[in-house]
Amino acid sequence: MVALTAHAFQEDIQKSREAGCDGHLVKPIKLDGFLRAVRRYARSGASVSAANEIAMGWVDPCLIDLIPGYLEKINSSQSR
């Protein structure tokens, strides 16, 4: 889970981690930072916390099959 917030102080980052977030992105978000976070936390075989497993239950099952292709497309467009 990655926090997306306008709060950028070190104590804000610490609060995000204490709340269970793996990462912390600050708004306004830059595309390259967002894509790095997606690649870092959505790698195949990466461990998934219980909170993330619960959150995945809210994703429409029709969309789950689209995620790997989407990530592959992002990775290929970034490597160009």
Distance bins in CASP14 RR format, pairs under 12 A and 6 or more apart:
PFRMAT RR
TARGET T0000
AUTHOR 0000-0000-0000
RMODE 2
METHOD distances of the structure
MODEL  1
1 16 0 0 0 0 1 0 0 0 0 0 0
1 17 0 0 0 0 0 1 0 0 0 0 0
1 19 0 0 0 0 1 0 0 0 0 0 0
1 20 1 0 0 1 0 0 0 0 0 0 0
1 21 1 0 1 0 0 0 0 0 0 0 0
1 22 1 0 1 0 0 0 0 0 0 0 0
1 23 1 0 0 1 0 0 0 0 0 0 0
1 24 0 0 0 0 0 1 0 0 0 0 0
1 25 0 0 0 0 0 1 0 0 0 0 0
1 37 0 0 0 0 0 1 0 0 0 0 0
1 41 0 0 0 0 1 0 0 0 0 0 0
1 42 0 0 0 0 0 1 0 0 0 0 0
1 48 0 0 0 0 1 0 0 0 0 0 0
1 49 1 0 0 1 0 0 0 0 0 0 0
1 50 0 0 0 0 0 1 0 0 0 0 0
1 51 1 0 1 0 0 0 0 0 0 0 0
1 52 1 0 1 0 0 0 0 0 0 0 0
1 53 0 0 0 0 0 1 0 0 0 0 0
1 54 0 0 0 0 0 1 0 0 0 0 0
1 55 1 0 0 1 0 0 0 0 0 0 0
1 56 0 0 0 0 0 1 0 0 0 0 0
2 13 0 0 0 0 0 1 0 0 0 0 0
2 16 0 0 0 0 1 0 0 0 0 0 0
2 17 0 0 0 0 0 1 0 0 0 0 0
2 19 0 0 0 0 0 1 0 0 0 0 0
2 20 0 0 0 0 0 1 0 0 0 0 0
2 21 1 0 0 1 0 0 0 0 0 0 0
2 22 1 0 0 1 0 0 0 0 0 0 0
2 23 1 0 1 0 0 0 0 0 0 0 0
2 24 1 0 0 1 0 0 0 0 0 0 0
2 25 1 0 1 0 0 0 0 0 0 0 0
2 26 0 0 0 0 0 1 0 0 0 0 0
2 29 0 0 0 0 0 1 0 0 0 0 0
2 33 0 0 0 0 0 1 0 0 0 0 0
2 34 0 0 0 0 1 0 0 0 0 0 0
2 36 0 0 0 0 0 1 0 0 0 0 0
2 37 1 0 1 0 0 0 0 0 0 0 0
2 38 0 0 0 0 1 0 0 0 0 0 0
2 39 0 0 0 0 0 1 0 0 0 0 0
2 40 0 0 0 0 1 0 0 0 0 0 0
2 41 1 0 0 1 0 0 0 0 0 0 0
2 42 0 0 0 0 1 0 0 0 0 0 0
2 49 0 0 0 0 0 1 0 0 0 0 0
2 51 0 0 0 0 0 1 0 0 0 0 0
2 52 0 0 0 0 0 1 0 0 0 0 0
2 55 0 0 0 0 0 1 0 0 0 0 0
3 12 0 0 0 0 1 0 0 0 0 0 0
3 13 0 0 0 0 1 0 0 0 0 0 0
3 14 0 0 0 0 0 1 0 0 0 0 0
3 15 0 0 0 0 1 0 0 0 0 0 0
3 16 1 1 0 0 0 0 0 0 0 0 0
3 17 0 0 0 0 1 0 0 0 0 0 0
3 18 0 0 0 0 0 1 0 0 0 0 0
3 19 1 0 0 1 0 0 0 0 0 0 0
3 20 0 0 0 0 1 0 0 0 0 0 0
3 21 1 0 1 0 0 0 0 0 0 0 0
3 22 0 0 0 0 1 0 0 0 0 0 0
3 23 1 0 0 1 0 0 0 0 0 0 0
3 24 1 0 1 0 0 0 0 0 0 0 0
3 25 1 0 0 1 0 0 0 0 0 0 0
3 26 0 0 0 0 1 0 0 0 0 0 0
3 27 0 0 0 0 0 1 0 0 0 0 0
3 29 0 0 0 0 0 1 0 0 0 0 0
3 37 0 0 0 0 0 1 0 0 0 0 0
3 41 0 0 0 0 0 1 0 0 0 0 0
4 12 0 0 0 0 0 1 0 0 0 0 0
4 16 0 0 0 0 1 0 0 0 0 0 0
4 21 0 0 0 0 1 0 0 0 0 0 0
4 23 0 0 0 0 1 0 0 0 0 0 0
4 24 0 0 0 0 1 0 0 0 0 0 0
4 25 1 0 1 0 0 0 0 0 0 0 0
4 26 0 0 0 0 1 0 0 0 0 0 0
4 27 1 0 0 1 0 0 0 0 0 0 0
4 28 0 0 0 0 0 1 0 0 0 0 0
4 29 1 0 0 1 0 0 0 0 0 0 0
4 33 0 0 0 0 0 1 0 0 0 0 0
4 34 0 0 0 0 1 0 0 0 0 0 0
4 37 0 0 0 0 1 0 0 0 0 0 0
4 38 0 0 0 0 0 1 0 0 0 0 0
5 12 1 0 0 1 0 0 0 0 0 0 0
5 13 0 0 0 0 1 0 0 0 0 0 0
5 15 0 0 0 0 1 0 0 0 0 0 0
5 16 1 0 0 1 0 0 0 0 0 0 0
5 19 0 0 0 0 0 1 0 0 0 0 0
5 21 0 0 0 0 1 0 0 0 0 0 0
5 23 0 0 0 0 0 1 0 0 0 0 0
5 24 1 0 0 1 0 0 0 0 0 0 0
5 25 1 0 0 1 0 0 0 0 0 0 0
5 26 1 0 0 1 0 0 0 0 0 0 0
5 27 1 0 0 1 0 0 0 0 0 0 0
5 28 0 0 0 0 0 1 0 0 0 0 0
5 29 0 0 0 0 1 0 0 0 0 0 0
6 12 0 0 0 0 1 0 0 0 0 0 0
6 24 0 0 0 0 0 1 0 0 0 0 0
6 25 0 0 0 0 0 1 0 0 0 0 0
6 26 1 0 0 1 0 0 0 0 0 0 0
6 27 1 0 1 0 0 0 0 0 0 0 0
6 28 0 0 0 0 1 0 0 0 0 0 0
6 29 0 0 0 0 0 1 0 0 0 0 0
7 13 0 0 0 0 1 0 0 0 0 0 0
7 14 0 0 0 0 0 1 0 0 0 0 0
7 15 0 0 0 0 1 0 0 0 0 0 0
7 16 0 0 0 0 1 0 0 0 0 0 0
7 24 0 0 0 0 1 0 0 0 0 0 0
7 25 0 0 0 0 0 1 0 0 0 0 0
7 26 1 0 0 1 0 0 0 0 0 0 0
7 27 0 0 0 0 1 0 0 0 0 0 0
8 15 0 0 0 0 0 1 0 0 0 0 0
8 16 0 0 0 0 0 1 0 0 0 0 0
8 24 0 0 0 0 1 0 0 0 0 0 0
8 25 0 0 0 0 1 0 0 0 0 0 0
8 26 1 0 1 0 0 0 0 0 0 0 0
8 27 0 0 0 0 1 0 0 0 0 0 0
8 28 0 0 0 0 0 1 0 0 0 0 0
8 29 0 0 0 0 0 1 0 0 0 0 0
9 15 0 0 0 0 1 0 0 0 0 0 0
9 16 0 0 0 0 0 1 0 0 0 0 0
9 24 0 0 0 0 0 1 0 0 0 0 0
9 26 0 0 0 0 1 0 0 0 0 0 0
10 16 0 0 0 0 0 1 0 0 0 0 0
10 17 0 0 0 0 0 1 0 0 0 0 0
10 24 0 0 0 0 0 1 0 0 0 0 0
10 26 0 0 0 0 0 1 0 0 0 0 0
11 17 0 0 0 0 0 1 0 0 0 0 0
11 18 0 0 0 0 0 1 0 0 0 0 0
11 24 0 0 0 0 0 1 0 0 0 0 0
12 18 0 0 0 0 0 1 0 0 0 0 0
12 19 0 0 0 0 0 1 0 0 0 0 0
12 21 0 0 0 0 0 1 0 0 0 0 0
12 23 0 0 0 0 0 1 0 0 0 0 0
12 24 1 0 0 1 0 0 0 0 0 0 0
12 25 0 0 0 0 0 1 0 0 0 0 0
12 26 0 0 0 0 1 0 0 0 0 0 0
12 27 0 0 0 0 0 1 0 0 0 0 0
13 19 0 0 0 0 0 1 0 0 0 0 0
13 20 0 0 0 0 0 1 0 0 0 0 0
13 21 0 0 0 0 1 0 0 0 0 0 0
13 22 0 0 0 0 0 1 0 0 0 0 0
13 23 0 0 0 0 1 0 0 0 0 0 0
13 24 1 0 1 0 0 0 0 0 0 0 0
13 25 0 0 0 0 0 1 0 0 0 0 0
13 26 0 0 0 0 1 0 0 0 0 0 0
14 20 0 0 0 0 0 1 0 0 0 0 0
14 21 0 0 0 0 0 1 0 0 0 0 0
14 23 0 0 0 0 0 1 0 0 0 0 0
14 24 0 0 0 0 1 0 0 0 0 0 0
15 21 0 0 0 0 1 0 0 0 0 0 0
15 23 0 0 0 0 0 1 0 0 0 0 0
15 24 0 0 0 0 1 0 0 0 0 0 0
16 22 0 0 0 0 1 0 0 0 0 0 0
16 23 1 0 0 1 0 0 0 0 0 0 0
16 24 1 0 1 0 0 0 0 0 0 0 0
16 25 0 0 0 0 1 0 0 0 0 0 0
16 26 0 0 0 0 0 1 0 0 0 0 0
17 23 1 0 0 1 0 0 0 0 0 0 0
17 24 1 0 0 1 0 0 0 0 0 0 0
18 24 0 0 0 0 0 1 0 0 0 0 0
19 49 0 0 0 0 0 1 0 0 0 0 0
19 51 0 0 0 0 1 0 0 0 0 0 0
20 49 1 0 0 1 0 0 0 0 0 0 0
20 50 0 0 0 0 0 1 0 0 0 0 0
20 51 1 0 0 1 0 0 0 0 0 0 0
20 52 0 0 0 0 1 0 0 0 0 0 0
20 55 0 0 0 0 0 1 0 0 0 0 0
21 37 0 0 0 0 0 1 0 0 0 0 0
21 41 0 0 0 0 0 1 0 0 0 0 0
21 49 0 0 0 0 1 0 0 0 0 0 0
21 51 0 0 0 0 1 0 0 0 0 0 0
21 52 0 0 0 0 0 1 0 0 0 0 0
21 55 0 0 0 0 0 1 0 0 0 0 0
22 37 0 0 0 0 1 0 0 0 0 0 0
22 40 0 0 0 0 1 0 0 0 0 0 0
22 41 1 0 1 0 0 0 0 0 0 0 0
22 42 0 0 0 0 0 1 0 0 0 0 0
22 43 0 0 0 0 0 1 0 0 0 0 0
22 46 0 0 0 0 1 0 0 0 0 0 0
22 47 0 0 0 0 1 0 0 0 0 0 0
22 48 0 0 0 0 0 1 0 0 0 0 0
22 49 1 0 0 1 0 0 0 0 0 0 0
22 51 0 0 0 0 1 0 0 0 0 0 0
22 52 0 0 0 0 1 0 0 0 0 0 0
23 33 0 0 0 0 0 1 0 0 0 0 0
23 34 0 0 0 0 0 1 0 0 0 0 0
23 36 0 0 0 0 0 1 0 0 0 0 0
23 37 1 0 0 1 0 0 0 0 0 0 0
23 38 0 0 0 0 0 1 0 0 0 0 0
23 40 0 0 0 0 1 0 0 0 0 0 0
23 41 1 0 0 1 0 0 0 0 0 0 0
23 49 0 0 0 0 0 1 0 0 0 0 0
23 52 0 0 0 0 0 1 0 0 0 0 0
24 33 0 0 0 0 0 1 0 0 0 0 0
24 37 0 0 0 0 1 0 0 0 0 0 0
24 41 0 0 0 0 0 1 0 0 0 0 0
25 31 0 0 0 0 0 1 0 0 0 0 0
25 32 0 0 0 0 0 1 0 0 0 0 0
25 33 1 0 0 1 0 0 0 0 0 0 0
25 34 1 0 0 1 0 0 0 0 0 0 0
25 35 0 0 0 0 0 1 0 0 0 0 0
25 36 0 0 0 0 1 0 0 0 0 0 0
25 37 1 0 1 0 0 0 0 0 0 0 0
25 38 0 0 0 0 0 1 0 0 0 0 0
25 40 0 0 0 0 0 1 0 0 0 0 0
25 41 0 0 0 0 0 1 0 0 0 0 0
26 33 0 0 0 0 1 0 0 0 0 0 0
26 34 0 0 0 0 0 1 0 0 0 0 0
26 37 0 0 0 0 0 1 0 0 0 0 0
27 33 0 0 0 0 0 1 0 0 0 0 0
27 34 0 0 0 0 0 1 0 0 0 0 0
28 34 0 0 0 0 0 1 0 0 0 0 0
29 35 0 0 0 0 0 1 0 0 0 0 0
29 36 0 0 0 0 0 1 0 0 0 0 0
29 37 0 0 0 0 1 0 0 0 0 0 0
29 38 0 0 0 0 0 1 0 0 0 0 0
30 36 0 0 0 0 1 0 0 0 0 0 0
30 37 0 0 0 0 0 1 0 0 0 0 0
31 37 0 0 0 0 0 1 0 0 0 0 0
31 38 0 0 0 0 0 1 0 0 0 0 0
31 74 0 0 0 0 0 1 0 0 0 0 0
31 77 0 0 0 0 0 1 0 0 0 0 0
31 78 0 0 0 0 1 0 0 0 0 0 0
32 38 0 0 0 0 0 1 0 0 0 0 0
32 39 0 0 0 0 0 1 0 0 0 0 0
32 74 0 0 0 0 0 1 0 0 0 0 0
32 77 0 0 0 0 0 1 0 0 0 0 0
32 78 0 0 0 0 1 0 0 0 0 0 0
33 39 0 0 0 0 1 0 0 0 0 0 0
33 40 0 0 0 0 1 0 0 0 0 0 0
33 41 0 0 0 0 0 1 0 0 0 0 0
33 74 0 0 0 0 0 1 0 0 0 0 0
33 78 0 0 0 0 0 1 0 0 0 0 0
34 40 0 0 0 0 0 1 0 0 0 0 0
34 41 0 0 0 0 0 1 0 0 0 0 0
34 42 0 0 0 0 0 1 0 0 0 0 0
34 74 0 0 0 0 1 0 0 0 0 0 0
34 78 0 0 0 0 0 1 0 0 0 0 0
35 41 0 0 0 0 0 1 0 0 0 0 0
35 42 0 0 0 0 0 1 0 0 0 0 0
35 70 0 0 0 0 0 1 0 0 0 0 0
35 71 0 0 0 0 1 0 0 0 0 0 0
35 73 0 0 0 0 0 1 0 0 0 0 0
35 74 1 0 1 0 0 0 0 0 0 0 0
35 75 0 0 0 0 1 0 0 0 0 0 0
35 76 0 0 0 0 0 1 0 0 0 0 0
35 77 0 0 0 0 1 0 0 0 0 0 0
35 78 1 0 1 0 0 0 0 0 0 0 0
35 79 0 0 0 0 0 1 0 0 0 0 0
36 42 0 0 0 0 0 1 0 0 0 0 0
36 43 0 0 0 0 0 1 0 0 0 0 0
36 74 0 0 0 0 0 1 0 0 0 0 0
36 75 0 0 0 0 0 1 0 0 0 0 0
36 78 0 0 0 0 1 0 0 0 0 0 0
37 43 0 0 0 0 0 1 0 0 0 0 0
37 74 0 0 0 0 0 1 0 0 0 0 0
38 46 0 0 0 0 0 1 0 0 0 0 0
38 67 0 0 0 0 0 1 0 0 0 0 0
38 70 0 0 0 0 1 0 0 0 0 0 0
38 71 1 0 0 1 0 0 0 0 0 0 0
38 72 0 0 0 0 0 1 0 0 0 0 0
38 73 0 0 0 0 0 1 0 0 0 0 0
38 74 1 0 0 1 0 0 0 0 0 0 0
38 75 0 0 0 0 1 0 0 0 0 0 0
38 78 0 0 0 0 1 0 0 0 0 0 0
39 46 0 0 0 0 0 1 0 0 0 0 0
39 70 0 0 0 0 0 1 0 0 0 0 0
39 71 1 0 0 1 0 0 0 0 0 0 0
39 72 0 0 0 0 0 1 0 0 0 0 0
39 74 1 0 0 1 0 0 0 0 0 0 0
39 75 1 0 0 1 0 0 0 0 0 0 0
39 76 0 0 0 0 0 1 0 0 0 0 0
39 77 0 0 0 0 0 1 0 0 0 0 0
39 78 1 0 0 1 0 0 0 0 0 0 0
39 79 0 0 0 0 0 1 0 0 0 0 0
40 46 0 0 0 0 1 0 0 0 0 0 0
40 71 0 0 0 0 0 1 0 0 0 0 0
40 75 0 0 0 0 0 1 0 0 0 0 0
41 47 0 0 0 0 0 1 0 0 0 0 0
41 48 0 0 0 0 1 0 0 0 0 0 0
41 49 0 0 0 0 0 1 0 0 0 0 0
41 52 0 0 0 0 1 0 0 0 0 0 0
41 71 0 0 0 0 0 1 0 0 0 0 0
42 48 0 0 0 0 1 0 0 0 0 0 0
42 52 0 0 0 0 0 1 0 0 0 0 0
42 56 0 0 0 0 0 1 0 0 0 0 0
42 67 1 0 0 1 0 0 0 0 0 0 0
42 68 0 0 0 0 1 0 0 0 0 0 0
42 69 0 0 0 0 0 1 0 0 0 0 0
42 70 0 0 0 0 1 0 0 0 0 0 0
42 71 1 0 1 0 0 0 0 0 0 0 0
42 72 0 0 0 0 0 1 0 0 0 0 0
42 74 0 0 0 0 1 0 0 0 0 0 0
42 75 0 0 0 0 0 1 0 0 0 0 0
43 68 0 0 0 0 0 1 0 0 0 0 0
43 71 0 0 0 0 1 0 0 0 0 0 0
43 75 0 0 0 0 0 1 0 0 0 0 0
44 67 0 0 0 0 0 1 0 0 0 0 0
44 68 1 0 0 1 0 0 0 0 0 0 0
44 69 0 0 0 0 0 1 0 0 0 0 0
44 71 0 0 0 0 1 0 0 0 0 0 0
44 72 0 0 0 0 0 1 0 0 0 0 0
44 75 0 0 0 0 0 1 0 0 0 0 0
45 68 0 0 0 0 0 1 0 0 0 0 0
46 52 0 0 0 0 1 0 0 0 0 0 0
46 71 0 0 0 0 0 1 0 0 0 0 0
47 53 0 0 0 0 0 1 0 0 0 0 0
48 54 0 0 0 0 0 1 0 0 0 0 0
48 55 0 0 0 0 1 0 0 0 0 0 0
48 56 1 0 0 1 0 0 0 0 0 0 0
48 57 0 0 0 0 0 1 0 0 0 0 0
49 55 0 0 0 0 1 0 0 0 0 0 0
49 56 0 0 0 0 0 1 0 0 0 0 0
50 56 0 0 0 0 0 1 0 0 0 0 0
51 57 0 0 0 0 0 1 0 0 0 0 0
51 58 0 0 0 0 0 1 0 0 0 0 0
52 58 0 0 0 0 0 1 0 0 0 0 0
52 59 0 0 0 0 0 1 0 0 0 0 0
53 59 0 0 0 0 0 1 0 0 0 0 0
56 63 0 0 0 0 0 1 0 0 0 0 0
56 64 1 0 0 1 0 0 0 0 0 0 0
56 67 0 0 0 0 1 0 0 0 0 0 0
57 63 0 0 0 0 0 1 0 0 0 0 0
57 64 0 0 0 0 1 0 0 0 0 0 0
58 64 0 0 0 0 0 1 0 0 0 0 0
59 65 0 0 0 0 0 1 0 0 0 0 0
59 66 0 0 0 0 0 1 0 0 0 0 0
59 67 0 0 0 0 1 0 0 0 0 0 0
60 66 0 0 0 0 1 0 0 0 0 0 0
60 67 0 0 0 0 0 1 0 0 0 0 0
61 67 0 0 0 0 0 1 0 0 0 0 0
63 69 0 0 0 0 0 1 0 0 0 0 0
63 70 0 0 0 0 1 0 0 0 0 0 0
64 70 0 0 0 0 0 1 0 0 0 0 0
66 72 0 0 0 0 0 1 0 0 0 0 0
66 73 0 0 0 0 0 1 0 0 0 0 0
67 73 0 0 0 0 0 1 0 0 0 0 0
67 74 0 0 0 0 0 1 0 0 0 0 0
68 74 0 0 0 0 0 1 0 0 0 0 0
68 75 0 0 0 0 0 1 0 0 0 0 0
69 75 0 0 0 0 1 0 0 0 0 0 0
69 76 0 0 0 0 1 0 0 0 0 0 0
69 77 0 0 0 0 0 1 0 0 0 0 0
70 76 0 0 0 0 0 1 0 0 0 0 0
70 77 0 0 0 0 0 1 0 0 0 0 0
71 77 0 0 0 0 0 1 0 0 0 0 0
71 78 0 0 0 0 0 1 0 0 0 0 0
72 78 0 0 0 0 0 1 0 0 0 0 0
72 79 0 0 0 0 0 1 0 0 0 0 0
73 79 0 0 0 0 0 1 0 0 0 0 0
73 80 0 0 0 0 0 1 0 0 0 0 0
74 80 0 0 0 0 0 1 0 0 0 0 0
END
